[in-house]
Amino acid sequence: MGAKKIGVLTGGGDCPGLNAVIRGVVRKGVQEYGYDFVGFRDGWRGPVEGDAVPLDIPAVRGILPRGGTILGSSRTNPFKVEHGVRRIKENLAKHEVDSLIAIGGEDTLGVAARLTDEFGVPVVGVPKTIDNDLSATDYTFGFDTAVGIATEAIDRLHTTAESHMRVLVVEVMGRHAGWIALHSGLAGGANVILIPEQRFDVDQVCAWVASRFKASYAPIVVVAEGAMPRDGEMVLKDGTQDSFGHVRLSGVGEWLAKEIEGRTGKEARTTVLGHVQRGGTPSAFDRWLATRFGLHAIDAVRDGDFGKMVALRGTDIVRVPIAEATAKLKTVDPALYAEVGVFFG
């Protein structure tokens, strides 16, 4: 029997720090445990289709500061693919892979939990989402970088807003959780922050905007893509869904700018940050957290502790059942949102 061979994949939306996890897993796995590694391409599509590449120390050299993922990513759901689970098992056997490390958010990890619990495929999970909405971990890597990018954008928009005395609406990512909007809005000195957890009153938003103009300042409104007006629905880009049933969001910023302009008579413009928040080099914190997640994930494989996800609790990395981690989203507490309300208007 040769050395243990571990498969690694990155699923869902890309984000800064994925490469740091891959590097941490491979470096420790090879150097300390003598494992071999194979990388599966494009999330769960890789093991479903048997699309794999060798992963060794030279392959992960120099990738720490790189954004995105060297393995590629996708939103493939093996449970929506014909004979998906059977094909995964066959391809793991074909590549002589003993177990998998799946790096992803609630969808990727939801698949991992089912594969382990229902089908006996040994998987360890690593949490990744710029939305920071996985309940079992204090932070996910990618979030800190996304907040930094959004904050820098808000800083820049202040000066152009002041020059023209217009309202600038900044739409940031956040489907069901407003963590990016809350953190970047507070750090960037926004005058209004709107999040999915709290439906907003357009008249109240306009009142805050008007009070800002009275003080001779131009307002910045930060809105999460999943935020909804009190008397309305979520604004969708179109009606299409991915294989996990998610619709494409985006458009609430443009809608809100038109409402503000129509009701206040003040010129309003929208900036949608979109995928800019996902890209680029990871922050120091995200490199640190992602690397530690990788080191602890390979320890979980060595211990045979499958069906678990590594998580940050305080400053410690712990293991929690993947099923528990994906059972409910971590959303912004109303009391925390109320704290920042002092800066509105």
N, C-alpha and C positions, 0 to 999 in steps of 0.2 A: 504494500500500500504506500503510495507517494504522499507528498505533503498535502495537507488540507487545502482545498481550493475554495475561495470565497468569491461570490459574485457581488458586484456593486452596481447600483443604478440610481439615477436622479430623475424624479418625476415631477409633473405639474409645471407651473410657471418657473422660469429660471430666476435666480437671484444671486447677489454677491455673497460669496462664502462657500458655495458648493464645492469649488475646487479645493478649498482648504480642508474640508471634511474628507474628500477622496485622498488627499495627500496624507492626512493624519492616520487614516485607516491603513493605507498601504505601507507607510514608513514603519509604523509599529508592528503591523502584522508580519512583514517580511523580516525586519531586524530582530524582533524579540520572540516571535512565535514560529518563524520559518514557513509561513503560509504562502501559497500562490494565490494570485488574484486575476479575475477576469472582469472587464467592465461591459455591462450590457447597454447598448445604444438606445437613446430616446425613451427613457422611462420604462414602463411595462411592455412597450412594443418590443424591446430587446429580447427579453426571455420568451415572449410569445412567439417571435419569429426566429429566435436563435441567432440574433445579430449581436455578436460579441467581439471585443478587442482585448488583447493581453494588457494587463495592468502590472507594471513593475516600478521599481524606484526611479529609473530614468524617465519613465512615462509621466511621473508626477513632479519631476524637477522643474522649478521655476513657475509653477502654477499658483502658488499661494496668493500673489497680488492680483490675479486675473479674475474678472467678473465672469458671470455665466457658468457653464459647465463643459469640460472637455468631453464628456460622454453624451452630450445632447439631452434634450428633454422632450416630453410630449404629455398630452392628457389622455393617453390610451387607457381604457378600462378593460382589463382582460375578461371581466364578467359579461361584457357586451360583445366579445369576440367569440365566434363559433369554436367550441372546444378549447377555449382560452386557457383554462387551468390545466387540462391534459397536455396541451402543447408546452406550457411552462415546465411541467414536470419532465416531459420528454427531453426538452432542450437543456435543462439542468443536468440530467443524466448524461446526455450526449457530450456536454462540456465538462463532465465530471465535477460539477459544482456541488459542494456539500451543503452550503447555506448562502443566504442572501443578506446584504445590507441595503435597505431601501431608504433613500433620502428624499423626503417630500413633505407635503402638507396633509391636510385632512383626507383628501381623496386618495393620494398615493399610499398613505398609512392605513386608510380604511381597507384598501385591497390587501395590504400586508397582514393586517389583523385577521381577515377572513382566510387568507391562504394558510396561515399558521393554525388558527383555531379549528377551521372546518376541513382543511385538506392536508394538514400535516407537513406543509412546506416550511422549513425553518427560516424565519426572517427576524432580523433586528431592525428597528426603525430609528431614523434620525429626523427630528422635526425641523422643517424649513418652511417659512412663509414670511413675506415682508409684512403681512397684515398683523403678525404677532397674536393670532387669535386661537392658538392651541392651548386648551385650559390646563394641561398638566405641566407646562413649563413656564417659568417666569418670563423668559425671552426666547425668541427664535432668531437665528442669525438671518441677516438680510434686512431686518427691521431697522436697526440702528443706521445702516447705510441709507435706506430709503428716507428716513426722517431727516438725515443730514442733507440729502439732495433737495428734499422739499423745503427745508428751512432756508437753504441758500437761495432757492428760487423766490421764496417770499421776501427775503432780504432785498433781492434785486428789484422785485416788483414795487416795493415801497417807493423807490426813487422815481420810477416812471409814473406811478399813480399820483404822486405829489406834483410832478411837473405839469400834468394835465388836469389835475383835480378831478379825476374820474374814479369810479368804483372798479376795482379789479377782483374778479372772482377766480380763485385757484381751486381746480378740481384735482384731488389726490385719490390714490387707490384706497380701497376699504369697502368690501362688498357687504359684510354684515357687522364689521367691527371698525370703530373709528379711531383706533390707536394712532395711525399715521397722522390723521387730521388733528387730533388732540395734541400730540407731542410737537409736531412741526408748527401748528398754529400758535401754540403758546410760546415756543422758542422764537418764532418769527414775528411776534408782536401783532398777530392778526386781530381784527376788531370784531369778527364774528367767526365762530367755529361750528360747523354743522356735521353731525355724525349719524350713522344709521340707527343707533340705539334710541335716539330721541327725535321724534317727528318735529319738524320746525314750522313755525307760523311765519308766513311770508310778510305779513304786516309788521310783525315784531322785528324781523330782519331789516325791513325798510326803515323802521323807527331808529334802530341802531345806526344804520347808514346815515340817516339825516342828522342824528346827534353828532356824529363824527365830523360831518361837513360844517356844522355850526361852530365847532372848535377849530375850524380852518385846517383840517387834516383830511386826506383822501383815504377812504376805508379799504381794507383788504378783507375779503370774505373767503375763508377756507372751507371747502365742502368735500366730504367723502363721497365717492361715486355711488354708494348705496344709500345715501341720505334721502329722506322722503318728506315732502310737505305734509302738513297735518290733514289737508283735504286733497289728497292726490295719491298717485301710485309711483313706484320706482321708475325712473327714466331709463329706457333701454336703447342700446345702439341699434339693435335689430332683434328679431324673434328667434334667431338661431340658438341652438344649445350644443354644448360639448358632450362627450360621452358620459360625463358624470351628471348631466342634466342642468348645468349652469348656463344661464343666459349671459350675453355680453352686455356689460353695463357701460356707461359713459353718456353724458348728455345733460346731467342735472345742472352742471355749471352753466352751460349755455342757456338752459331754460330759466335758471334763476337770474342770470344777468338781464335777460329780456324783461322778466317780471320787475326787477328793481328799477330798470330804466323807465318802464312804462308807468310805474307807480310814483317814482320820485322825480322824474324828469332829468335825472343825472345820467351822464354817459357811463355805461358799464361795459367792460370787456372781460373775456374769459381766457384763462390759460389752463389747458388740460395737460398735466405733467405725464400721465400715462406711463409708458414703458421706460421713460427716462429714469423713473424711480427704481427700476429693476436692474439697470445697467451699470457699467463702470466698475471701478476697483472697490473692493470692500473696505469698510472702515477698520481701524485697528481692533475695536471691540468685536466686530463680526469675525475677523480673522482668528482672534483669540478664542471666541466661543465655538466657532465651527471646528477649529483644530481640536479643542478639548472633546467636543462631541465625537469626532472621528476616533480619537484615542480610546474613549470609553465604549464606543460601539464595538470595536474589535475585541475589547475585554469581555463584553457580553457574549460575543460569538465563542470566544475561548471557553467561557464558563457554561456554554450550552443554554444560555438564558434567553430562549427565543420567544417571540410574541411580546417582547418588551421594547420600549423606546427610551432612549437616553433623554434626560431633561435637566434643566437648570433650576435648582431650588436655592435661593440665596446666592452663595458662591460655590455650592457643591453640585456636582453632576450625579444624578441619581437615575435609577431605572424604574419605569412605571409600565403597566400593561398598555399595549398600543390601543386596545379596545377602550380602555378608560380615557386615554389621551384624546381620542377622537369622538367620544360620546357627546360632548357639548362644547360649544365655542366659548372662548374667553372674550367677553365683551366689556365695554367701558362701564364702570359702576356709575350710577346717577350722581352719587355724592362727589365723585372725582370730577365729573363734568361740571357740576355746580360750582366747584372750587374755582374753575377758570372763568366762570361767568362774570366775575368782577371786572374783567377786561373788555367785555362786550360793549359796543357803542362808543 
